[in-house]
Each structure stands twice: as structure tokens, then as C-alpha cells.
Amino acid sequence: MGLPEIAGYALPARDELPTCRVGWRPDAAAAALLVHDMQGYFVRAFPPRAAPIAPMLANIARLAAHCRARGVPVIYSAQPGRQDPRDRGLQGDIWGPGMGEDGADSDIVAELAPEPGDLVITKWRYSAFQRTTLEPMLRARGRRQLIVVGVYAHIGCMLTAADAFMRDIEPFLVADAVADFSRTRHDAALAYVADRCGRVISTDDLLKIL
């Protein structure tokens, strides 16, 4: 139970990304950015100041600043610490009790701390849509696209992208702004999204388009 110890690995380069089945184009007037679970508890599993976490943090910071400057909503998901077992549900059978109530676990890391005007949702399951206000929050703002960044690629990021697709919200998974337990898991998440439910894109390409 609990998180594994994660070894460092290089983030995928642009020429290593899978071919997508859709050619959706991100639109600043239609998109929102979801910074997924970038809390101390999850980030500390990576070797600090090394790939993948260091360049991934830098890419998310670039995207968030770019989105704020262009009026693209920036939304954070964050799991609560010390969850009641009734709220934790079946996740407890796989991951144990999760993070404690210490802010070092539950706070979003300082490098990506929400700014005034950003939105934060409390997240309970792998998908950021489950038991949250994410979908009505997007609908109320006229947003039909969701850019997903954060951790972990093959768990919450991938399933949030799939859930967005099933709600007719176009998901974009940013290949070098997510991180995972290993490069193998990371690549598998990108391949699934590209083939089944969304567009995989690099940070630089996304910035150019937006």
C-alpha cells in the first residue's frame, strides 16, 4: 500500500509522442487548465530537483502563467488529508489511508501555489469529475476543452481525460507537464489518451497555439 519510491526518468520529447486520432486545436476562449493533484504528498515521491519532477514543475508554471494572461481559467484539484474511511472508499484498499492532515502533505507545492482568481476543487476519486463541481464549473464558463497537467499520468490524469471525453469535453494531456511512477507508465498513459479519448501535446506546442 502507499506510493512507490519513484526513480528519475527523462520526460518524453516532442518527437517521442504518440500519434493522436483527433486533431483538436486548443482554443483560449474554450479551454480551462486543470493542475491535477500537485500536492506535497504526491510530489515528494519523486527525486527532487531532477527529471521528471523539476522540468515538469517548470512546464506547469509556464502554462499556468500563460493561461492566466490569456483569460484561460486555472483550476486546481487537491485531495483532502486524513480522509474519513467512508469518503476514502475502495481507494483505501489499494493505497491505504492516504495523506495526513499536515499541510506539508495536502498543500499544493509552493512553485505552483494558486493565485487570486484561480479555482480549487476538492477531489475524492481518480477522476477530477467524480463528486466534484468541475463539470458545472466548466459549463458555467463556456469551457468545452480541458488541458490536464500534474500527477500521476496513468491514474488521475488519464482517467480525468477519459471522463472529460465521456462528457463531450475535449481533453488535452500535456506530455511533458505530467509525471508518473515510471517512464513506462508515463508512455502508456499518453498512448491510451492519444488512441482513445484525447489529444496528447507538448508544452511548447500548446503555448504556441494558445
C-alpha positions in Angstrom: 0.0 0.0 0.0 1.0 3.6 -0.3 3.1 5.3 -3.0 6.1 3.6 -4.5 9.6 5.1 -4.4 9.9 6.7 -7.9 13.2 6.7 -9.8 14.1 9.6 -12.0 13.5 9.4 -15.7 13.5 11.8 -18.7 10.3 13.4 -19.9 9.2 12.4 -23.4 10.5 14.7 -26.2 8.2 16.1 -28.8 9.3 13.5 -31.4 8.5 10.7 -29.0 4.8 11.5 -28.6 2.2 9.1 -29.9 0.1 9.8 -32.9 -3.3 11.1 -31.9 -6.6 10.1 -33.6 -8.0 13.6 -33.3 -6.7 16.9 -34.4 -8.5 19.1 -31.9 -6.9 22.5 -31.6 -6.7 24.2 -28.2 -8.6 27.5 -28.0 -8.0 30.1 -25.3 -11.7 31.1 -25.5 -12.8 27.5 -24.9 -10.2 25.9 -22.7 -9.5 25.6 -19.0 -6.3 24.3 -17.4 -6.5 21.6 -14.7 -3.5 21.4 -12.4 -4.1 17.9 -11.1 -3.1 16.9 -7.5 0.2 18.8 -7.3 0.3 18.4 -3.5 3.4 17.8 -1.4 2.4 14.2 -0.6 2.4 13.2 -4.2 5.4 15.3 -5.4 7.7 14.1 -2.6 7.7 10.6 -4.1 10.0 11.9 -6.9 13.7 12.6 -6.6 13.8 16.4 -6.0 15.5 18.8 -8.4 15.7 16.1 -11.1 13.7 14.8 -14.0 10.8 14.2 -14.3 9.6 16.5 -11.5 11.8 19.5 -11.9 11.2 20.2 -15.6 7.5 19.2 -15.2 7.1 21.8 -12.5 8.7 24.4 -14.7 6.4 23.5 -17.6 3.2 23.6 -15.5 4.3 27.1 -14.1 4.8 28.3 -17.7 1.4 27.0 -18.8 -0.4 28.5 -15.7 1.1 31.9 -16.3 0.3 31.8 -20.0 -3.3 30.8 -19.3 -3.8 33.5 -16.7 -2.5 36.1 -19.1 -5.0 35.0 -21.7 -8.1 34.6 -19.6 -8.0 30.8 -19.5 -9.3 29.6 -16.1 -6.7 27.8 -14.0 -8.3 25.1 -11.8 -6.5 23.0 -9.2 -7.6 19.7 -7.8 -6.5 18.8 -4.3 -7.3 15.7 -2.2 -8.1 16.4 1.5 -5.8 15.0 4.1 -6.9 12.5 6.8 -9.9 11.3 4.9 -12.7 9.6 6.7 -12.8 5.9 5.5 -16.3 6.4 4.2 -15.0 9.1 1.9 -11.8 7.2 1.1 -13.9 4.2 -0.1 -12.2 1.5 -2.1 -9.1 3.6 -2.6 -8.1 2.7 0.9 -7.9 -1.0 -0.1 -5.3 -0.1 -2.8 -3.5 2.9 -1.4 -4.0 2.8 2.3 -5.2 5.9 4.3 -3.5 8.4 2.0 -2.1 11.7 3.2 -2.2 13.1 6.7 -3.7 16.4 7.7 -0.3 18.1 7.8 -0.2 21.0 5.3 3.2 19.6 4.0 1.1 16.7 2.6 -2.1 18.4 1.5 -0.9 21.8 0.3 -0.2 22.4 -3.4 3.5 22.8 -3.8 4.9 26.3 -3.4 6.2 26.5 -7.0 2.6 26.2 -8.3 0.6 27.8 -5.5 -2.8 29.1 -6.7 -3.1 32.8 -7.4 -6.0 35.2 -6.9 -8.7 34.3 -9.4 -7.7 30.6 -9.7 -10.1 27.9 -8.6 -9.6 24.9 -6.3 -11.8 21.8 -6.2 -11.7 19.1 -3.5 -11.0 15.8 -5.2 -12.2 12.4 -4.0 -11.5 9.8 -6.7 -9.1 9.2 -9.6 -11.2 11.4 -12.0 -11.4 15.0 -11.0 -15.0 15.0 -12.2 -16.2 12.4 -9.6 -18.1 14.0 -6.7 -16.8 17.5 -7.6 -18.1 20.7 -9.2 -15.6 20.5 -12.1 -18.1 19.9 -14.9 -20.6 22.7 -13.9 -17.7 25.0 -13.2 -16.6 24.5 -16.8 -20.1 24.7 -18.3 -20.8 27.9 -16.4 -17.7 29.5 -18.0 -18.4 28.2 -21.5 -15.5 25.9 -21.5 -15.6 22.8 -23.7 -11.9 21.9 -23.5 -9.8 20.7 -20.6 -6.0 20.8 -20.5 -4.7 18.3 -18.0 -1.3 18.5 -16.2 0.0 17.1 -13.0 0.4 13.7 -11.3 0.1 10.8 -11.8 -0.2 10.4 -15.6 -1.6 6.8 -15.7 -4.0 7.3 -12.8 -5.9 10.5 -12.2 -4.6 12.4 -15.2 -5.5 9.7 -17.7 -8.9 8.9 -16.1 -9.8 12.6 -15.8 -9.1 12.9 -19.5 -11.2 9.9 -20.3 -14.0 11.2 -18.1 -13.9 14.6 -19.9 -14.2 12.8 -23.2 -17.3 10.9 -22.0 -18.8 14.3 -21.0 -18.1 15.8 -24.5 -15.3 18.0 -23.2 -12.2 17.8 -25.4 -9.2 16.7 -23.2 -5.6 17.6 -23.9 -2.9 15.8 -21.9 0.3 17.7 -21.8 3.0 15.1 -22.3 5.9 16.9 -20.6 3.7 18.5 -17.9 2.6 15.3 -16.3 4.7 12.7 -14.4 4.3 9.1 -13.3 5.7 6.1 -11.4 8.0 5.3 -14.3 8.6 6.3 -17.9 6.8 3.1 -19.0 3.7 4.1 -17.1 4.0 7.6 -18.4 4.2 6.5 -22.0 1.3 4.1 -21.6 -0.9 6.9 -20.3 0.0 9.1 -23.3 -0.7 6.2 -25.7 -4.1 5.5 -24.2 -5.2 9.1 -24.3 -3.9 9.6 -27.9 -5.7 6.5 -29.1 -8.9 6.5 -27.2 -10.0 9.8 -25.8 -8.0 13.0 -26.4 -5.0 14.8 -27.8 -1.5 14.5 -26.4 0.5 17.7 -26.9 3.8 19.2 -25.7 4.1 22.3 -23.5 5.8 24.3 -26.3 3.2 23.4 -28.9 0.4 24.2 -26.6 1.9 27.6 -25.7 2.3 28.5 -29.4 -1.3 27.6 -30.2 -2.8 29.4 -27.2 
